[in-house]
Amino acid sequence: MTFLPADLDQLSSDPASSNFAKHWTPEQVIEAFKPSHSAVQEVQAWLVDSGIASERITHSDNQAWLRSTRRQKRWKTTEH
């Protein structure tokens, strides 16, 4: 299930929608809003090209983030 921005008015908050008050499971939210497989592959390739070993790259449980154990050191960042 993938939604386009124009479809968002058909979610559970619209009283005119057949989905009104039908709340989604966490899995349904992940499936609807996760990035495409090709987008994930592009970012992974960019990270590898930037010097991060592919075995250091993990996908978050909600499938929205890629993580690397080297990210803080390489880009001098901190996570909050």
C-alpha positions as CSV (number, residue, x, y, z in Angstrom):
1,M,0.0,0.0,0.0
2,T,1.6,3.2,-1.1
3,F,-0.1,6.6,-0.9
4,L,0.5,9.7,-3.0
5,P,0.0,13.1,-1.3
6,A,-3.4,13.5,-3.0
7,D,-4.5,10.3,-1.3
8,L,-3.7,11.4,2.2
9,D,-7.2,13.0,2.6
10,Q,-8.6,9.4,2.4
11,L,-6.9,8.3,5.6
12,S,-8.6,7.6,8.9
13,S,-9.1,11.3,9.9
14,D,-11.5,12.2,7.1
15,P,-15.1,11.5,8.1
16,A,-16.0,11.2,4.4
17,S,-13.5,8.4,3.9
18,S,-14.4,4.8,4.1
19,N,-11.3,4.4,6.3
20,F,-12.5,6.9,8.9
21,A,-11.6,5.9,12.4
22,K,-9.9,2.7,11.1
23,H,-6.5,3.1,12.7
24,W,-3.4,1.6,11.2
25,T,-1.1,-0.9,12.7
26,P,2.6,0.1,13.0
27,E,3.3,-2.2,10.1
28,Q,0.8,-0.5,7.8
29,V,2.3,2.9,8.6
30,I,5.8,1.6,7.8
31,E,4.6,0.1,4.5
32,A,2.8,3.2,3.5
33,F,5.6,5.7,4.2
34,K,8.9,3.8,3.8
35,P,11.2,5.0,1.0
36,S,11.3,3.0,-2.2
37,H,13.7,0.1,-2.6
38,S,15.6,2.0,-5.3
39,A,15.9,5.1,-3.1
40,V,17.4,2.9,-0.3
41,Q,19.8,1.3,-2.8
42,E,20.9,4.8,-4.1
43,V,21.7,6.0,-0.5
44,Q,23.5,2.8,0.3
45,A,25.6,3.1,-2.8
46,W,26.4,6.8,-1.9
47,L,27.5,5.8,1.6
48,V,29.7,3.0,0.2
49,D,31.2,5.4,-2.4
50,S,31.9,7.8,0.5
51,G,34.0,5.2,2.2
52,I,31.6,3.4,4.5
53,A,31.9,-0.4,4.3
54,S,28.6,-2.0,3.4
55,E,28.6,-4.3,6.4
56,R,28.6,-1.2,8.6
57,I,25.3,0.0,7.1
58,T,22.0,-1.1,8.7
59,H,18.4,-0.3,8.0
60,S,16.3,0.9,10.9
61,D,13.3,-1.1,12.2
62,N,10.9,1.4,10.7
63,Q,12.7,1.2,7.4
64,A,13.0,5.0,7.2
65,W,16.6,5.3,8.1
66,L,20.0,3.9,7.2
67,R,22.5,3.9,9.9
68,S,26.3,3.5,10.0
69,T,28.6,2.9,12.9
70,R,31.0,5.4,11.3
71,R,28.6,8.3,10.7
72,Q,29.5,10.3,13.8
73,K,33.2,10.0,13.3
74,R,33.2,10.6,9.6
75,W,31.0,13.6,9.5
76,K,31.8,14.9,13.0
77,T,28.1,14.7,14.1
78,T,26.3,13.6,17.2
79,E,22.9,11.9,17.5
80,H,20.3,13.4,19.8
